[in-house]
Amino acid sequence: MLKRLFDLFFAFLGLSIVLIPGLIIALLIVFDSKGGVFFRQTRVGKDSKLFGIFKFRTMKPASDSKGLLTVGERDNRITKIGYFLRKYKIDELPQLINILKGDMSIVGPRPEVEKYVKLYNAEQLKVLSVRPGLTDYASLEYLDESELLSKSDNPEKTYIEEIMPIKLDLALMYIQTKSISVDISIIIRTGLRIVKK
């Protein structure tokens, strides 16, 4: 209950802060390329419940049909404004709406697409026992994930065999140690990492 109140407070605060900048971003997206302002993708949430995650659109329309992973600056599906939004994680801000709806928390394991969740073992499936989050330990560790994948000859294989297991280990570590103080620490560290970037 306390975590939910914490989520609602920070989600309302965040939305009030980004409202005007968000409108400017929306206009830039519309002028930069054809398509809507938001991108909505199905992810797996708490107790394996599917939900639609919101992001600012950073790719050309129907880009997800060509692959679910993005691979840094060499990915020609990303729009001009999209590179900027992704670099500073601004594209993730609409997920504050998901937090208000109860699909997500501010801090928690990042929600994954069904394709990769189907590869989880029994231990890894425990990450679905909590609400997914906007940031977590894995987000801090892999802030430049798309750039790492861009160096691979087979990005999906690298993601599945190397990156995903570490991200899930970090998510399980969060679940075992989660508390309001841990959440505040992760929020502060995430903010500092993005500003430093």
Backbone as JSON, one array per atom type, in Angstrom:
{
  "sequence": "MLKRLFDLFFAFLGLSIVLIPGLIIALLIVFDSKGGVFFRQTRVGKDSKLFGIFKFRTMKPASDSKGLLTVGERDNRITKIGYFLRKYKIDELPQLINILKGDMSIVGPRPEVEKYVKLYNAEQLKVLSVRPGLTDYASLEYLDESELLSKSDNPEKTYIEEIMPIKLDLALMYIQTKSISVDISIIIRTGLRIVKK",
  "N": [[0.83, -1.21, 0.0], [1.92, 1.24, 0.83], [3.96, 1.53, -1.04], [2.43, 1.82, -3.35], [1.16, 4.29, -2.9], [3.43, 5.86, -2.87], [4.22, 5.54, -5.54], [2.03, 6.73, -6.87], [2.2, 9.38, -5.95], [4.73, 10.25, -7.0], [4.27, 9.82, -9.69], [2.16, 11.58, -10.32], [3.46, 13.97, -9.66], [5.6, 13.88, -11.48], [4.23, 13.94, -13.97], [3.03, 16.46, -13.82], [5.25, 18.08, -13.95], [6.37, 17.48, -16.46], [4.44, 18.16, -18.29], [4.18, 20.56, -20.0], [6.76, 20.53, -21.35], [6.35, 18.04, -22.5], [4.29, 18.49, -24.37], [5.66, 20.06, -26.21], [7.57, 18.22, -27.08], [5.85, 16.39, -28.28], [4.94, 17.87, -30.49], [7.36, 18.14, -31.9], [7.85, 15.48, -32.57], [5.7, 14.96, -34.31], [6.22, 16.77, -36.41], [8.65, 15.8, -37.26], [8.41, 13.23, -38.4], [6.15, 10.95, -40.14], [3.23, 9.59, -38.52], [1.89, 8.68, -35.25], [2.03, 10.35, -32.0], [2.53, 8.79, -29.77], [3.85, 5.53, -28.94], [2.69, 2.32, -28.53], [3.11, -0.69, -26.92], [2.72, -4.19, -26.35], [3.39, -5.57, -23.24], [4.59, -7.8, -20.64], [3.23, -7.97, -17.48], [2.78, -7.77, -13.88], [2.07, -10.9, -12.38], [1.91, -12.12, -14.85], [0.16, -10.69, -16.4], [-0.92, -9.09, -19.33], [-0.19, -5.88, -20.7], [-0.48, -2.6, -22.21], [2.28, -0.76, -22.89], [3.27, 2.65, -22.69], [5.07, 4.9, -24.77], [6.95, 7.72, -25.99], [6.87, 8.07, -29.46], [9.62, 6.92, -31.24], [10.45, 5.79, -33.51], [10.05, 5.02, -37.03], [6.76, 4.41, -38.43], [5.38, 1.11, -37.88], [7.79, -0.15, -37.35], [8.41, -2.06, -35.41], [7.72, -4.46, -36.51], [9.89, -5.29, -37.83], [11.66, -6.23, -36.04], [12.3, -6.55, -32.5], [14.28, -5.47, -30.95], [16.42, -2.63, -30.5], [19.29, -1.25, -32.05], [21.33, 0.75, -31.39], [22.89, 3.64, -32.95], [23.08, 2.75, -35.52], [20.69, 1.78, -36.26], [18.41, 2.25, -38.58], [15.72, 2.67, -38.36], [15.05, 4.45, -36.44], [13.91, 7.72, -35.76], [14.97, 11.17, -36.4], [14.5, 12.96, -34.19], [13.98, 10.94, -32.48], [16.44, 9.7, -31.79], [17.52, 11.53, -29.98], [15.54, 11.53, -27.97], [15.69, 8.89, -27.07], [18.36, 8.71, -26.19], [18.44, 10.24, -23.86], [16.52, 9.0, -22.4], [13.99, 10.1, -22.51], [11.87, 9.22, -23.98], [10.63, 7.38, -22.4], [9.0, 8.65, -20.58], [6.1, 8.83, -20.89], [5.29, 6.52, -19.59], [4.6, 7.12, -17.07], [1.91, 7.36, -17.11], [1.15, 4.68, -17.27], [1.9, 3.98, -14.72], [0.11, 5.43, -13.11], [-2.21, 4.1, -13.88], [-1.81, 1.69, -12.69], [-0.45, -0.38, -13.85], [2.27, -0.38, -13.7], [5.17, 0.37, -11.59], [7.14, 3.03, -10.11], [9.73, 2.14, -9.52], [11.03, -1.01, -10.33], [11.33, -4.31, -11.83], [12.13, -4.06, -15.28], [9.53, -4.15, -17.7], [9.02, -6.84, -19.94], [8.75, -8.01, -23.37], [6.43, -10.48, -24.6], [7.61, -12.49, -26.14], [10.24, -12.84, -25.19], [9.84, -13.34, -22.5], [8.79, -15.86, -22.53], [11.03, -17.39, -22.61], [12.05, -17.47, -20.09], [13.29, -19.15, -17.16], [12.09, -21.15, -14.34], [12.94, -19.86, -11.97], [13.56, -17.27, -12.9], [11.05, -16.39, -13.64], [9.99, -15.39, -11.35], [10.26, -12.69, -11.31], [7.96, -11.68, -12.2], [6.32, -11.47, -10.08], [6.01, -9.04, -8.96], [5.02, -5.6, -9.61], [6.09, -4.33, -12.74], [8.68, -1.87, -13.46], [9.62, 1.63, -14.01], [12.28, 2.14, -13.77], [15.22, 0.37, -12.61], [17.73, -1.73, -11.01], [18.84, -3.04, -13.22], [18.31, -1.24, -15.28], [20.06, 0.79, -14.63], [22.49, -0.53, -14.92], [22.46, -1.2, -17.62], [22.19, 1.17, -19.19], [23.06, 1.99, -21.63], [22.21, 0.02, -23.39], [21.29, -0.41, -26.09], [23.45, 0.54, -27.54], [25.42, -1.29, -26.86], [24.35, -3.57, -28.04], [24.57, -2.82, -30.67], [27.14, -3.37, -31.34], [27.28, -6.01, -31.74], [27.31, -8.93, -33.81], [25.13, -10.49, -33.93], [22.59, -9.3, -32.59], [20.17, -10.12, -31.23], [20.77, -12.7, -30.27], [22.9, -12.06, -28.59], [21.51, -10.48, -26.74], [19.63, -12.32, -25.62], [21.29, -14.41, -24.61], [23.37, -13.2, -23.17], [22.84, -10.54, -22.1], [20.11, -10.48, -21.12], [19.97, -12.58, -19.06], [21.59, -11.45, -17.01], [20.24, -9.07, -16.47], [17.87, -10.12, -15.42], [18.84, -11.41, -13.13], [19.6, -9.16, -11.66], [17.09, -8.0, -11.35], [15.83, -9.9, -9.74], [17.43, -9.63, -7.49], [16.66, -7.07, -6.71], [13.98, -7.53, -5.98], [14.33, -9.12, -3.71], [15.43, -7.32, -1.94], [13.89, -5.06, -1.86], [12.57, -1.88, -0.89], [11.23, 1.22, 0.35], [13.34, 3.0, 0.77], [15.32, 1.87, -0.81], [14.11, 2.16, -3.31], [14.06, 4.99, -3.54], [16.79, 5.49, -3.61], [17.49, 4.24, -6.05], [16.0, 5.78, -7.86], [17.24, 8.31, -7.57], [19.87, 7.67, -8.36], [19.39, 6.91, -11.0], [18.47, 9.31, -12.12], [20.79, 10.89, -11.83], [22.6, 9.49, -13.44], [21.44, 9.82, -15.98], [21.52, 12.61, -16.28], [24.3, 12.99, -16.17], [24.99, 11.65, -18.47]],
  "CA": [[0.0, 0.0, 0.0], [2.82, 2.4, 0.91], [4.64, 1.64, -2.35], [1.45, 2.33, -4.32], [1.03, 5.73, -2.61], [4.71, 6.41, -3.32], [4.14, 5.56, -7.01], [1.03, 7.73, -7.29], [2.74, 10.72, -5.65], [5.78, 10.6, -7.95], [3.7, 9.84, -11.05], [1.45, 12.87, -10.45], [4.48, 15.01, -9.65], [6.31, 13.81, -12.75], [3.36, 14.39, -15.07], [2.84, 17.91, -13.71], [6.51, 18.72, -14.36], [6.68, 17.26, -17.88], [3.28, 18.44, -19.13], [4.51, 21.53, -21.04], [7.81, 19.96, -22.21], [5.77, 16.91, -23.24], [3.56, 19.03, -25.52], [6.68, 20.48, -27.17], [8.11, 16.97, -27.63], [4.81, 15.84, -29.16], [4.99, 18.64, -31.74], [8.61, 17.79, -32.59], [7.66, 14.13, -33.13], [4.76, 15.08, -35.44], [6.89, 17.47, -37.51], [9.85, 15.07, -37.67], [8.09, 12.06, -39.25], [4.75, 10.53, -40.16], [2.86, 8.68, -37.45], [1.36, 9.29, -34.04], [2.97, 10.85, -30.98], [2.86, 7.71, -28.85], [4.03, 4.15, -29.37], [2.14, 1.43, -27.5], [3.55, -2.06, -27.17], [2.27, -5.13, -25.33], [4.42, -6.11, -22.36], [4.11, -8.72, -19.6], [3.3, -7.32, -16.17], [2.64, -8.57, -12.66], [1.25, -12.12, -12.51], [1.85, -12.44, -16.29], [-0.9, -9.92, -17.05], [-0.45, -8.27, -20.45], [-0.66, -4.49, -20.72], [0.12, -1.77, -23.24], [3.21, 0.24, -22.35], [3.3, 3.88, -23.47], [6.34, 5.6, -24.99], [6.95, 8.64, -27.11], [7.32, 7.34, -30.66], [10.98, 7.28, -31.67], [10.74, 5.06, -34.75], [9.1, 5.14, -38.13], [5.63, 3.5, -38.22], [5.49, -0.34, -38.15], [9.19, -0.59, -37.21], [8.52, -3.24, -34.55], [7.53, -5.66, -37.32], [11.22, -5.64, -38.36], [12.51, -6.64, -34.92], [11.91, -5.95, -31.23], [15.43, -4.84, -30.33], [17.04, -1.53, -31.22], [20.74, -1.49, -32.04], [22.12, 1.97, -31.42], [22.76, 4.63, -34.01], [23.04, 2.14, -36.84], [19.32, 1.36, -36.52], [17.82, 3.3, -39.43], [14.29, 2.83, -38.09], [14.89, 5.53, -35.47], [13.78, 9.06, -36.35], [15.98, 12.14, -35.94], [14.18, 13.34, -32.81], [14.0, 9.7, -31.71], [17.77, 9.48, -31.23], [17.65, 12.4, -28.81], [14.61, 11.07, -26.93], [16.21, 7.63, -26.54], [19.64, 8.93, -25.52], [18.2, 10.77, -22.52], [15.4, 8.23, -21.83], [12.79, 10.93, -22.5], [10.79, 8.44, -24.59], [10.0, 6.55, -21.37], [8.17, 9.46, -19.67], [4.66, 8.49, -20.9], [4.99, 5.39, -18.73], [3.98, 7.65, -15.86], [0.48, 7.03, -17.28], [1.04, 3.28, -16.87], [2.02, 3.93, -13.26], [-1.19, 5.88, -12.59], [-3.2, 3.04, -14.15], [-1.52, 0.53, -11.85], [0.27, -1.4, -14.62], [3.69, -0.3, -13.37], [5.64, 1.15, -10.45], [8.29, 3.87, -10.45], [10.89, 1.24, -9.5], [10.69, -2.43, -10.43], [11.92, -4.94, -13.02], [11.61, -3.53, -16.53], [8.62, -5.11, -18.34], [9.54, -7.45, -21.16], [7.76, -8.49, -24.35], [6.07, -11.89, -24.38], [8.55, -13.36, -26.86], [11.4, -13.15, -24.36], [9.36, -13.91, -21.23], [8.6, -17.3, -22.77], [12.34, -18.05, -22.46], [12.44, -17.45, -18.68], [13.16, -20.39, -16.39], [11.19, -21.03, -13.18], [13.47, -18.86, -11.06], [13.44, -15.97, -13.54], [9.63, -16.02, -13.69], [9.66, -14.72, -10.09], [10.24, -11.23, -11.53], [6.57, -11.33, -12.5], [5.56, -11.44, -8.82], [5.85, -7.63, -8.59], [4.76, -4.71, -10.74], [7.3, -3.86, -13.43], [8.97, -0.48, -13.14], [10.2, 2.59, -14.95], [13.73, 1.97, -13.64], [15.66, -0.59, -11.6], [19.17, -1.96, -11.07], [19.22, -3.4, -14.59], [18.28, -0.01, -16.07], [21.31, 1.49, -14.32], [23.59, -1.32, -15.47], [22.39, -1.23, -19.09], [21.68, 2.44, -19.67], [23.45, 2.07, -23.04], [21.99, -1.32, -23.93], [21.2, -0.43, -27.55], [24.8, 0.73, -28.08], [26.1, -2.57, -26.7], [23.82, -4.47, -29.06], [25.01, -2.37, -32.0], [28.49, -3.92, -31.57], [27.15, -7.46, -31.9], [26.95, -9.44, -35.14], [23.81, -11.09, -33.76], [22.07, -8.61, -31.4], [19.17, -10.87, -30.48], [21.49, -13.78, -29.57], [23.63, -11.4, -27.5], [20.53, -10.07, -25.74], [19.05, -13.5, -24.96], [22.27, -15.25, -23.94], [24.31, -12.47, -22.32], [22.28, -9.4, -21.37], [18.87, -10.8, -20.41], [20.17, -13.29, -17.77], [22.12, -10.53, -15.99], [19.14, -8.17, -16.11], [16.94, -10.86, -14.58], [19.5, -11.59, -11.83], [19.5, -7.88, -10.98], [15.68, -7.83, -10.99], [15.57, -10.78, -8.59], [18.1, -9.01, -6.35], [15.81, -5.97, -6.28], [12.8, -8.09, -5.31], [14.75, -9.62, -2.4], [15.89, -6.23, -1.06], [13.08, -3.87, -2.13], [12.03, -1.06, 0.19], [11.08, 2.61, -0.1], [14.67, 3.62, 0.74], [16.0, 1.33, -2.01], [13.48, 2.81, -4.47], [14.53, 6.38, -3.6], [18.19, 5.42, -4.04], [17.52, 3.91, -7.48], [15.49, 6.96, -8.58], [18.3, 9.34, -7.54], [20.99, 7.19, -9.19], [18.95, 6.95, -12.4], [18.47, 10.71, -12.52], [22.17, 11.35, -11.94], [23.21, 8.84, -14.61], [20.91, 10.44, -17.19], [22.07, 13.97, -16.35], [25.71, 12.84, -16.5], [25.06, 11.22, -19.87]],
  "C": [[0.87, 1.27, 0.0], [3.53, 2.62, -0.43], [3.7, 2.21, -3.4], [1.24, 3.84, -4.13], [2.27, 6.48, -3.08], [4.68, 6.57, -4.85], [3.19, 6.66, -7.5], [1.56, 9.15, -7.09], [3.76, 11.13, -6.71], [5.28, 10.63, -9.39], [2.97, 11.15, -11.3], [2.45, 14.02, -10.51], [5.22, 15.05, -10.99], [5.5, 14.32, -13.92], [3.14, 15.9, -15.03], [4.08, 18.66, -14.18], [6.72, 18.63, -15.88], [5.53, 17.62, -18.82], [3.62, 19.39, -20.29], [5.64, 21.02, -21.93], [7.28, 18.81, -23.06], [5.0, 17.37, -24.47], [4.54, 19.48, -26.61], [7.28, 19.26, -27.86], [7.13, 16.36, -28.63], [4.81, 16.55, -30.51], [6.22, 18.29, -32.56], [8.49, 16.42, -33.26], [6.79, 14.19, -34.38], [5.44, 15.72, -36.64], [8.07, 16.67, -38.08], [9.55, 13.91, -38.62], [6.61, 11.73, -39.17], [4.48, 9.55, -39.03], [2.38, 9.42, -36.23], [2.45, 9.74, -33.08], [3.45, 9.71, -30.09], [3.04, 6.38, -29.56], [3.53, 3.28, -28.23], [2.5, 0.01, -27.86], [3.09, -2.96, -26.02], [3.46, -5.69, -24.56], [3.77, -7.03, -21.32], [4.31, -8.07, -18.24], [3.18, -8.3, -15.02], [1.67, -9.73, -12.88], [0.97, -12.46, -13.97], [0.72, -11.72, -17.03], [-0.31, -9.04, -18.15], [-1.01, -6.86, -20.35], [0.07, -3.74, -21.82], [0.99, -0.7, -22.63], [3.25, 1.45, -23.27], [4.72, 4.43, -23.57], [6.1, 6.7, -26.01], [7.49, 7.87, -28.32], [8.68, 7.85, -31.1], [11.38, 6.59, -32.97], [9.7, 5.37, -35.82], [7.97, 4.13, -37.91], [5.92, 2.06, -38.64], [6.91, -0.87, -38.03], [9.32, -1.86, -36.38], [8.32, -4.54, -35.31], [8.86, -6.16, -37.89], [12.18, -6.07, -37.26], [12.16, -5.88, -33.66], [13.05, -5.22, -30.53], [15.93, -3.67, -31.17], [18.55, -1.62, -31.03], [21.52, -0.21, -32.29], [21.89, 2.84, -32.63], [22.72, 4.02, -35.4], [21.61, 1.7, -37.22], [18.6, 2.46, -37.28], [16.31, 3.45, -39.27], [14.02, 4.02, -37.16], [14.84, 6.88, -36.17], [14.85, 10.0, -35.79], [15.73, 12.57, -34.5], [14.23, 12.12, -31.89], [15.34, 9.4, -31.08], [17.96, 10.28, -29.95], [16.78, 11.89, -27.66], [15.12, 9.78, -26.27], [17.48, 7.85, -25.71], [19.43, 9.37, -24.08], [16.98, 10.13, -21.84], [14.11, 9.03, -21.74], [11.6, 10.17, -23.07], [10.03, 7.61, -23.57], [8.99, 7.32, -20.51], [6.67, 9.14, -19.72], [4.29, 7.28, -20.04], [4.5, 5.83, -17.35], [2.47, 7.4, -15.9], [0.23, 5.59, -16.86], [1.1, 3.12, -15.35], [0.71, 4.37, -12.6], [-2.26, 4.81, -12.76], [-2.99, 1.81, -13.28], [-0.82, -0.6, -12.58], [1.71, -1.52, -14.15], [3.93, 0.44, -12.06], [6.75, 2.08, -10.94], [9.54, 2.99, -10.54], [10.41, -0.21, -9.49], [11.34, -3.0, -11.67], [11.31, -4.38, -14.3], [10.71, -4.57, -17.2], [9.15, -5.57, -19.69], [8.42, -7.83, -22.1], [7.57, -9.99, -24.17], [7.08, -12.85, -25.0], [9.71, -13.79, -25.97], [11.01, -13.72, -23.0], [9.17, -15.42, -21.36], [9.9, -18.09, -22.61], [12.8, -18.1, -21.0], [12.35, -18.85, -18.07], [12.31, -20.12, -15.15], [11.65, -19.95, -12.21], [13.28, -17.45, -11.62], [12.0, -15.47, -13.6], [9.18, -15.32, -12.4], [9.64, -13.2, -10.26], [8.82, -10.76, -11.82], [5.69, -11.3, -11.24], [5.34, -10.01, -8.33], [5.51, -6.81, -9.83], [6.07, -4.35, -11.42], [7.48, -2.37, -13.2], [9.54, 0.34, -14.28], [11.73, 2.49, -14.93], [14.02, 0.93, -12.56], [17.17, -0.76, -11.71], [19.63, -2.26, -12.5], [19.22, -2.18, -15.51], [19.56, 0.78, -15.86], [22.5, 0.78, -14.97], [23.64, -1.24, -17.0], [21.75, 0.03, -19.64], [21.96, 2.61, -21.17], [23.27, 0.73, -23.74], [21.98, -1.36, -25.46], [22.57, -0.24, -28.2], [25.62, -0.55, -27.95], [25.65, -3.55, -27.78], [24.3, -4.11, -30.45], [26.39, -2.93, -32.35], [28.46, -5.42, -31.82], [26.77, -7.83, -33.34], [25.55, -10.06, -35.12], [23.19, -10.51, -32.49], [21.08, -9.42, -30.58], [19.82, -12.0, -29.68], [22.25, -13.2, -28.38], [22.68, -11.01, -26.38], [20.05, -11.27, -24.93], [20.07, -14.24, -24.09], [23.17, -14.51, -22.95], [23.64, -11.38, -21.46], [21.06, -9.77, -20.53], [19.08, -11.56, -19.1], [20.69, -12.38, -16.66], [21.04, -9.57, -15.53], [18.16, -8.86, -15.16], [17.53, -11.13, -13.2], [19.4, -10.3, -11.01], [18.06, -7.6, -10.52], [15.33, -8.68, -9.77], [16.24, -10.23, -7.32], [17.26, -7.85, -5.82], [14.61, -6.49, -5.47], [13.14, -8.54, -3.89], [15.08, -8.5, -1.42], [14.99, -4.99, -1.13], [12.54, -3.22, -0.86], [11.9, 0.36, -0.36], [12.46, 3.29, -0.2], [15.47, 3.14, -0.47], [15.44, 2.0, -3.26], [13.98, 4.25, -4.64], [15.98, 6.42, -4.1], [18.3, 5.17, -5.54], [17.04, 5.09, -8.32], [16.57, 8.04, -8.68], [19.45, 8.93, -8.45], [20.64, 7.23, -10.67], [19.0, 8.38, -12.92], [19.88, 11.24, -12.74], [22.87, 10.77, -13.16], [22.75, 9.5, -15.9], [21.46, 11.84, -17.38], [23.55, 13.94, -16.75], [25.91, 12.48, -17.96], [24.83, 12.39, -20.81]]
}
